[in-house]
């Protein structure tokens, strides 16, 4: 054991999250399901090309009107 070793420190936030995971074991699977609904989706390359082609360039100063 090193001479200057300190006791293991766990912040209040870490302790809370560990207790939450123990009391709600289904939480992580629900998080993964929610992520899959929003982020883990296949992208259609044809739609991406259409979105890129339809993009309108932004003016240098967006608050200036056309007059």
C-alpha positions as CSV (number, residue, x, y, z in Angstrom):
1,X,0.0,0.0,0.0
2,X,1.5,3.4,-1.0
3,X,2.4,5.7,1.8
4,X,0.2,8.6,0.6
5,X,-2.8,6.6,-0.6
6,X,-6.1,8.2,0.2
7,X,-9.4,6.5,0.8
8,X,-11.5,5.9,-2.3
9,X,-13.7,8.9,-2.9
10,X,-17.2,8.8,-4.4
11,X,-19.0,12.0,-5.1
12,X,-22.6,12.5,-4.0
13,X,-23.6,12.3,-7.7
14,X,-21.8,9.0,-8.2
15,X,-23.4,7.5,-5.1
16,X,-26.8,8.7,-6.2
17,X,-26.4,7.1,-9.6
18,X,-25.2,3.8,-8.2
19,X,-28.1,3.6,-5.8
20,X,-30.5,4.5,-8.7
21,X,-29.1,1.7,-10.9
22,X,-29.5,-0.8,-8.0
23,X,-33.0,0.2,-7.2
24,X,-34.1,0.4,-10.9
25,X,-32.2,-2.3,-12.9
26,X,-34.5,-1.7,-15.9
27,X,-33.3,1.9,-16.3
28,X,-30.4,1.2,-18.6
29,X,-32.4,-1.0,-21.0
30,X,-35.1,1.8,-21.2
31,X,-32.4,4.3,-21.9
32,X,-31.0,2.2,-24.7
33,X,-34.5,1.8,-26.2
34,X,-35.0,5.5,-26.1
35,X,-31.7,6.1,-27.8
36,X,-32.5,3.6,-30.5
37,X,-35.8,5.4,-31.3
38,X,-34.1,8.7,-31.8
39,X,-30.5,8.2,-32.8
40,X,-29.7,4.6,-34.0
41,X,-31.5,4.7,-37.4
42,X,-30.5,3.9,-40.9
43,X,-30.0,6.9,-43.1
44,X,-31.3,7.0,-46.6
45,X,-28.5,8.2,-48.9
46,X,-31.0,9.5,-51.5
47,X,-32.8,11.6,-49.0
48,X,-29.5,13.0,-47.7
49,X,-28.6,14.0,-51.2
50,X,-32.0,15.8,-51.7
51,X,-31.6,17.6,-48.3
52,X,-28.1,18.8,-49.3
53,X,-29.3,20.0,-52.7
54,X,-32.3,21.9,-51.2
55,X,-30.2,23.8,-48.7
56,X,-30.3,27.5,-49.0
57,X,-27.1,29.5,-48.3
58,X,-27.4,31.8,-45.3
59,X,-26.6,35.5,-45.8
60,X,-23.6,36.9,-44.0
61,X,-25.7,39.1,-41.8
62,X,-28.9,37.3,-41.0
63,X,-30.7,40.3,-39.4
64,X,-30.3,42.6,-42.4
65,X,-33.4,42.6,-44.6
66,X,-33.3,42.6,-48.4
67,X,-34.1,46.3,-48.9
